[in-house]
Amino acid sequence: MPEGDAVYRTAARLRQALDGRVLTRSDFRVPRHATADLSGRRVLTTVSRGKHLLTRVEGGLTVHTHLRMDGSWRVMPAGRRPAPGDVVRLVLANEQWQAVGIRLGVVDLLKTAQEARVVGHLGPDLLGDDWDPAEAVRRLRGDPDRTIGEALLDQRNLAGIGTIYRAETLFLRGIWPWRKVREIDDLEGVVTLAHRLLDANKAHGGTVTTGDRRPTDQTWVYGRFGRPCRRCGTRISRGEMGTRSQERLILWCDNCQPR
């Protein structure tokens, strides 16, 4: 699933193509909104909220989308056909550009005044105007017996962090992913580091946590299972965290992140 910085960049691309322009076509390819037509309405803006995207249009309406695991938004000149095999779920077009939603996990249309119904449960957004490390820490401490690895990935605590930044943040702080929240004294240091990592990557593609942009050297542990730790040489371990239906990948160094 894309991380919060990737969703942030997607919102920026949508703003560049759609903001201030009148829609000449909208095509909702989901049963619930198959008859919806936004043609003639001006797009006001698109904002990211954690991993959610909210495209607001005239008339008090918001198009709510979520990329989930395989989704993406592609911006292309108006009238160009998507590639063969693309599973298109939504098209928003103006005279110059069209934004094509491919394999989107969520496509919804709701009143702008009701946006809280779909994003109101989220914690402080790591890349949002509402970012508040103290509030994020307060929410994390609300379940002290939960593992820090699971707690960081819960979007109700802080919004935007995914498996890559979770692994990298815990490695850099030297924390074993299965430690309990109550066992960690400096939770503010954890969430502040997560914020710094996402913020450093929000303006460009790629997830770089090492400071080295070469494709093979961008991360400390993520994507490096079985390879030597960049710090100590111990082979990187890999596992899964969460309940059976919510298991997500986690990587760590047994030496740098002691139990």
C-alpha positions, 0 to 999 in steps of 0.5 A: 500500500502506498505510503503517505508521502506517495499519496501526498504527491498524488494529490499534488499531481491532481491539483496541477491537472484539475484545480480551477478547471471545469469538468467536461466529463466524469465517469464513475465505473462503480455500481453505486455511482454509475449514474453520477455526472459532475460535468460542468462543475469546477474542481476546487482542490484535491487534498490528501488525508493520510492515505485518503484523497479528497477531490472537492468540486463545486456544489458541495461535493467531494470525490473520495478515493483510496489507492489501497494496494494496487491503485494509482492515479494517472494524469494524461492529455484529455482524450488519450485512451488508457493502456490496454488492460488498465482497470479504470474505475474513475475518470475526471476530465477537463478540456486539457487533462484527464485524471484516470483512476486505475484499480482504485480501492475506494471510489465514493461521492459524498457531500463535502460537509460529510468528509469526516464520515470517511476520514474523521477517525484518522489520527494527526496527519504526518504531512498535514496541517494538523500534525501534532506529535503530542496528540499522536503520542497520546493516542499511541499510549491509549493502548499500552499493551499493544506492540509498537509495530502494530500501533504505528501502522494504525491510522487512528494513531497517526495517519500516513505511515506504512510498512516501509516507514514503520520498519525504517523508523523502528530501525533508526530508533533501535526498537524491536517491533514487538516491544510494547508501547508501555515499554518505550519512554521516548515515543515523541522521538519515534513519531517525530522521526517518522514525520521527518522521514516522510517530510523529507521524501514528500516532494520527490519519488522514491523512499529514501531514509539513508540519504543515498538516492542510489536505487540499491542504497535507499533504505536501511532494512526494508527490502533487504531481507537476508542481506547484511545490516548496513550498520553491524553486518547482521542479516536482516530478518523478516516477519509478519505482524498483526492479526490474521486478516491484517498481517503486514510485512516487517523487517528488522535487525536483531542486533541493532533492535535488541529484544 
